[in-house]
Amino acid sequence: MKRFTPILLLAIHLLFIQSIQAEIKLPAIVSSDMVLQRNTTVVLWGWADANEKITIETSWMPDIIYTEADSKGDWKIEVKTTDSKEPQSILLKSNSSDITLENILFGEVWLCSGQSNMEQPMVGFNGQPTFGSNMAIASSYNPDLRLFTVERSASKTPEDDVEKYRGWQQASSDNVATFSAVAYFYGKQLQEILDCPVGIIHTSWGGSPVQAWMSKEVLSNYQDTNIDDVDITQRTHHIPTVLFNAMIHPLIPYTIKGVLWYQGETNRSEPDYYKQLLPAMVQDWRTRWGIGDFPFYYVQIAPFYYREHSDAFQTVENSAFIREAQLQCLDLIPNSGIAITMDIGEEFCIHPAKKKEVADRLLFNALNQTYGFENVAYASPVYESLEVKDGGIILWFKNAERGVYAYDELTGFEIAGDDKVFYPATATIVDRRNVFVISEKVNEPVAVRYAWRNWIKGTLYNTSLLPASSFRTDDWDDATRAEE
């Protein structure tokens, strides 16, 4: 029987370790079945042994690409894609590796993030359905729609790769049922309308504030981000920067077309702060991706009862203030768009079942602003100006070229005089274009508020049936509401 000396065993062990280190390693998101952004320059990256020489052959380019890992073993290259709809392949080789990525498509890649309303799967949450999900799941098979999910995870420092994930899959009933409903409905319709492959990357965590999705470098400009002694296994998703580190950073620099964002409930008590943080987060993400001001389309939170603050009016416990802040972010975030949800909220469920309607409104933004469908309306009516007339106030709106509309009567309007006390008001559409607001309790009106409550059902639309956000014509911080 042969005996191995300790020195020989050590040598064998070191050779084994060296061979492992020399193998090419790819991030989870770079794999077979992925969708690469079409007709652009994308980034492929990974790790190998220090200074390892790597060759890359693609099915769509005649020339072989040569690259080399740096002294730390990191490597990254840029590759041009086309608009071919044929499945592609990539072969990566080194001295000890031979990796083939197959069934790759060129298409449109969107990243979808936020909190529970983005996270809500097609099958819904317990006792909280997604309308239309059963038929959508049954008919979901689509090899041109690919899904990638980053599972919940957190880190105190930026990670190079995702720890938990569901890799790229062709859409089918096996995986769509547990995928984000908003993200799926958006991707399905985008794929059908553009008639090209679509890749959707979903990374969200219910109950998370925007701070959790921001990098330490940027968030440090606004608050203390020292979490060295914080136990991130407790209330993980509320801890600043940890979701960015584990669920966003590892995806950079995978080339995307744009981002869909559905978040805000957790920040609803700090609207002014949110108005600083969200634009800062977007700018930081864009800088890190390095592909310009990619589209950022987001959802305004829907009305909800908020039992403990149901009667709030002039305090931040009134979610109308965070909705106002989200609307104002349109002017602070270049190349952005908003989906208003005033008409599809549910009084006692913070997760509205009408997720397809949300996806539709995000889609309208993308079709018009990103893909050039000029006749697809995307913008909700927005208060523009007022005129005091005939004992009431006439309101004018932007994004209402063909006028405004109500299915039934207009509700949710209030009016005030110089005393800053708001009374319920009667509102009617005038000349199919303006809204006239009046109350017998206010003889000399100066201001109007609409849907300025936690829970309310929006009633005002433009003729594309896109709802108006809650709004106010004043900027008072000491207004009151008359007792009802």
N, C-alpha and C positions, 0 to 999 in steps of 0.2 A: 504494500500500500504506500502510495507516494505521500510525503509530508511536505507541506508548504511552510517555508520559513516566514516569520513575521515581516521581514523586509519585502519578500516576494508578495505576500498578501497586501501589504501597503501599496506596492507598486501597481498591483492589479486594481486595487480600490481607486487609486488616483487616476489611472487610465480610464476607469469606468466613469468617474465623476467628470473627467475632461470630455469624454464622448457625449455625456449628457449636456454639458454646458455648450458644446459646439453645435448642437442641433438648433436649427431655426425654430423660433417660437413666435407665433402670431397672436395678436389680441383676439379675444373671443369674437369681436364683431367682424373681423376679417376672416371669412370662412367660405366654404361651399354654400351655395344657395343665396348668397348675399345679393343686394342690389347696389350697384355703384351709380352715382349721379352721372347722368348721360351728358354727352357733348361738352365735356369740361376737363379740367385737370384734377384728378383725385390723388389722395395720398395713401400709399401702402406702407406699413411700418411693422416693426417687431424687434426681436432680440436674437442674439446669437453669441458665440464666443467672441472675445475681443479681437478686433481686426479680421474677423472671418469674412472671406470673399463669398459673395452670393450672386448667382445668376437668376434672372427672372425672364421667363418666356410667356407671352400671352398669345391667345388665339387670334387676336385682332390686330396685332402689330407685327410687321415682318422682322424687326430687329430685336435681338436679345438685349436685355438691360443688365448692366453690370453695376453692382454696388458693393459696399464694404461696411461692416459694422465698425463703430468707433471704439475707442479704448475701453469704453464701459460696456460694449456689446450692443449698443443701440444702433438701429439702422432705419432709414426712412427714405422713400423715393416718391417722385411724382410721376404719374402715368396719365396719358390722355385717353379719354374714352370717346366713343362714338354714339350715334343714335340707333345702332343696329338693335333689332328685337330678337336676334338669335342668341341662344345660350352661349356663354363664353367660358373659357378656362384659363387658369394661371398655374404655371409650373415654377416652383422655387427650388433651387438646388444649392447645396454647399458641399464641402468635403464629406459631411456626415448626414446630410438631409436630402430628402427627395419628397417634396410636398406638392400635391396636386389639388387645386381648388376647382370644383366643377359646378356646372349649372348656375353660373353667374349671369345676372341680367343687368343691362343698362336702363335706367329709368329715373324717376323722381323720388328723392329720399327726404322724408320729413321726420323730425324728432318731436315727440309729444311728451310733455312733462307737466307737473303740477301736484295737486293733492287729490283728495278722494273722488271728486267729480271727474277727473281725468282717469283715475285709477279704476273706477267702477267698471266691472267686466260686462260683457254682453249678457250673461245670465243674471246680472244684478247682484245686489247685496241681500242679506236675509230680510225678507219682508219688504224689499225695495226693488221693484222690477226695472228692467229696461224695455220700454215699449218697442214691439216689433222684433224682439230678439230671436224668438223661436224660428220664424221664417228666415230671418237673416242668417242664423246659424245653419239651418238646413240647406240653404242655397249658397253657402260661403266658399265652396271649392273654387279656387282661382290660382293657377300656377304663376300668373303674372302679378300677384299681390303677395309680398313677402313680409313677414312679421318677425321682429326681434324684441325681446323683453328683458330689461334689466330688473332683476328682483330686488326687493328691499335690502339695503346694506348701508353701512356707514363707516367712516374712517376719520381719524383725527388729522391725517395728512393726505395729500392727493395721491391716489392710486394710479398705477400704470394700466391696470386691467380690471375688468369687472369681476367680482368674486362669485356672484350668483346671477344666473341668467338662463333664459331660454333662447337658444340659438336660432338663426334664421330658418324660418319654415314657410313653405307655401301655404297660403290660407286654405283652411278646410274646417269642417265641423269639429275636428279633433282639437284644434288650437284656438279657433275664433271665440268659442264659448267663454274662455277665461281671459281673453284679451280685452284691452280697453275699448269700451263701446264707442266713445267719441272718436278715438283714433281709427278704429276699424271702419266705421261709417264714412269717415273722411277719406281714408285710403281707398276704399272700395269704389266710391263715386269718382274720385280723381282718376283712378285707373281706367274706369269705363269712359269717362269724358275725354281724356287725353289719348286713350287707346295706346297706352305704353305701360311698361312695368312700373310698379310703385313699391317702394320699401318704406315701412313704418317702424321707427324705433321708439318703443314706449319705456319711459323711465319716470315713475311718479311714486308718491307715498302719501296716503291719506293723513290729513291733519297737520301737514308740514307748513311752516311759515316760509316766506320768501328768503329769510335769512339763512335757512338751512341749505338753500340752493346757490348761495353766493360764495365766491372764493374768499379766503382769509384776507388776501391783499386788498380787495376792494371793500369788503365789509368793515375792515379795520378803520376805514375813513369815517365810519358812522357810529361804531360802538366797539366795546371791548370784545375781542375774539379769542382770548386766552382760554383754551379748553384743556390744557395739559393735565389738570387734576380732575377733570370731569369724567364721570362714569358714563360712557356713551351707550351702555346697555340699558340705561334707564331713561325713559322719555326720549328715545334716540332721535326721532324725527323732529323734535323741537330744538335741537342743539345747533347753533350756528355753524355753517360751513360743512358739516359732516356728510350731507347728501351730495353736495357738489363734489366733494373729494372722492366719494365712492361710486356715484351714479351718473355724473356728468363728465368729470375730468378724464376717466378712462376711455370715453368715446371720442375725445379730441385727438387727432384731427380728421376723423372720418368725415368725408365730404357730404354735406347735407344741402338741400335746397332751402329749407327754412324750419321754423319752430312753431309749434302750437302749444299754447300755455293755458291751463285752466286751474287757477289758484286764487286765493284771496280771502276765503272765509276765516282762516286763522289769523289774518292780519286786519280784520275788520275794525278793531278798536283803535287802530293807529293810521288813519287815512293819510294824514300829511306825511308821515314817515314812509309809508308805502309808496307815495308819489316820488320820493327820493330813491328808494331802494330798487324798485322794479326797473326804471331806466338804467340805473347803475349796473344791475345784473345783466341786462341785455347788452349794454355796451361792452362789458367785460367778456361775456360769451363770444361776442362777435370778434373782439380783439384776439382772443385765444384761438378761435377757429381760423382766423386769417383769410377769410374768403369774402370780406366786405360786409356791408350792412344787409345781411340776408333777411328775408321777410320774417316778421315776428307777429303772429296773429294770436289774440288772446280772448278769453271769455270773461265778461262781466258777471259777477256772482248774481244769482237769482234772488228774488224776494223770499223771505222765510220768517216764520213767526218769532223765533228767538224768545221763548216764553218769559225768561227773566227780564227781558228788556222790550217787551212787546209794545209799550206805550212811549218809548223813547222818541224824542223829537229833535232837540237841539244839541244833544250830546252824541259822542262817537258811538254809543251803543245803538244808535240808529244807523243801520247798514246803508242808508241812502248816501252817507258821507263817503264810505269806501267805494260805492258805485260811482260817485262823482269823481273821486280820485282816479279810479280806473279809466273813466272816460277822458279825464284831463291828460292821462299818460299818452294818449294819441298824439298830442302836440309835443311831447317830450321824447318820444321814441321814433326816430326816423324809420320809414318803411314798415309801418305797423298797421294793424287793423283790429277792430273789436267786434265781437259777437254779443249783441244785447239779448238778454234773456228775461226781460220784465214780464212776459206773457206766459212763460212756461215753468215758473217756479211752483212749488207745492207748499201749502201753509205749514204742514207738520212733518215734512220730509226735506232734509237739506240736500238730498240727492235726487233732483228731478228725474222722472222716468223718461222724459223726452230727450234722450241723448242724440237721436238722429237730427232733430231740429238744431241742436247746438252745432253738430258737425256740418250741417247744411250752411249755417251762417259763417262758419270758419271757411268753408269751401268757397262761398261767394266772394269772400275777401281775396282768396288765392286766385280764383279764376280771373277776376277783374284786374287785380293789382300785380299779380305775378305772371299770369299766363296770357294776358292781353284779350280777354273776353270782354270787350268794351260794353256790350249790351247786357251783361249780367250785373244787376244792381247789387251792391254790397254794403252800403252805408245807411245806417238808421237815421231818422230825422233828429236833428240837434237844434235846440233853441238858439235863435240868432239875435232877435231884437223884439221890442215891445212898443206899443203905442197906447196911451191912456185915451179912451174914447167912450162916449155915451155911458159913463158911470162904471165902465169895466175896463178890461185890458185886452188888446189884440196882440197875439203872439205870432211871430214869423219864425220859420224854420229853414235851416240848411238841409241839403240832401232830400228835398221834397219838391223836385222840379215839376212833378205832376200832381202835387198836392198831398194832403194828409187824409187819413181814413180811420174810421172806427167801425167795428163789426156791429156794435149796438150803440148805446149811449156812452159818451165820455165820462169817466169817473176818475177820482183821485186828485182833482185840482183843488187848491186852496189859494186864498187871496188875502192880502194884508194892506193896511194903510201905514201912515207914518208911525203909528204906535207899535208896529212890528208884531201885531197879534194876527195870526192866520185863522181864517174862518173857512169852512167848507164852501165851495163855490160851484156854480153851474157853468159847464163848459160846452160850447157848441162849435161845430166846424162852420166857418164862413167862407163862401165862395169856393168851397172844396179845397182851400189852400191854407187858411189861417184858423186859429182857434181864438174864440172870444170867451173870456172868463169874467164872471160877475157874481156878486153877492149883495143882497139887500142889507147885510150887516156892515158892509164897508162902503161908505159913500165916496171916499176919495182914495182909490186904490193906487198902490205904487209897486207892488211886487206879487209874483205868483210862484207857487211851488207845485210840482206835479209828482205824485207817487213818492212823497217824502216820508216813507214809513219802512219799517222792517218787512212787514207782510202786506202786500197789495198785488192786485192783478193789473198789469198794464193794459191800457185800452187804446192808446194812440199809436198809429202806424203811418208809414208813407204808403204809396200805392203799390210798392213792391212787397208789402206786408212785412216789412222789417220794423220792429217796435222801437219806439223812442225810449231812451233811458229816463230814469227819474232825473229831475233837474230843478233848479231854482234860479230865479232872475235876480236875486239879491246875494249879498255876501255877508249878511248879518251873523254875528256870533251870539246875539242875545235875543233872538226871536222866540216867541211863545206860540202855543196853539190854544185857541179858545176851547173851553170844555165842551165836549160833545154830549 
